Amino acid sequence: MSDNSKQHEYWNGEVATNWLSRLDHFERGLMGINEALMKFADLKPGMDVLDIGCGAGTTTEEIAARVYPGRVLGLDISKPLIEAARARSSGAASYIEADASDFPFTPEFDLVFSRLGVMFFANPVASFANIRRALKPGGVMKFLCWCPQNEISYLSEPYRHVRDLLPPLDPTPDNEPGPFGLADSARTLRLLEDAGWHGVRIRRTTPPSLIGATPEEAAEQVMNMGPLARLLRGTDDTTKAKVHARITPLMDKWRTKNGIEPPACCWLVEARA
């Protein structure tokens, strides 16, 4: 069995509920990231694809439309998110609630795909070694993960502006299981090679991330992301209102014709089985 118990608890509780309640907002913000990753994945009709950390199935459904008549399987450890994926599905993809770290994979897929879903492993070498078993000979894994959090301006800057208002709880450090678990690209390369992957290539991408139509909406969204989401969980409404008021003016610096659209900062990773 895997030792991802903290992630099981995390993604089957309040975090999953919050994600689903703001699903349209989150997915809108990830459109630029999705476009960069889909292009990188180079999907072709007839490919069989495993989508790890599929969440509520947005990427899985898009993959299924692109690779038809290929088989697409979405996998996630979150029961609420998998249930939402099944409810939203067109029927072109299938879904399982499982942990990629110890699922008994067999070599069925041409591509392992993941959008922000493989940074949470307690033992990344063992987990990536297990995932490699899912690929047919010649198969490839392509995923997107966050760069260091201090390079993601719309997370780091608001956090710095309100630290005095919040409990003394540090955000999850880079390279620990969590959103920034693969933030160090050199370390990620070593982990994948230790897990038996070869031909690893990593490059940086900075797609736009639409976080709101107005500064007020963007500030609300930022409060539900990254370090602020962790620190605000369980705080009182008065504190949340103070945080919102203080960070709202910051949002205007990222205004574009589309709304509040700062650049994201991510790694695109390719590895061959």
Secondary structure, 3 states (H helix, E strand, C coil): CCCCHHHHHHCCCHHHHHHHHCHHHHHHHCHHHHHHHHHHHCCCCCCCEEEECCCCCHHHHHHHHHHCCCCEEEEECCHHHHHHHHHHCCCCCEEEECCCCCCCCCCCEEEEEEECCCCCCCCHHHHHHHHHCCEEEEEEEEEEEECCHHHCHHHHHHHHHHHHHCCCCCCCCCCCCCCCCCCCHHHHHHHHHHCCCEEEEEEEECCECCCECCHHHHHHHHCCCHHHHHHHCCCCHHHHHHHHHHHHHHHHHHEECCEECCECCEEEEEEEC
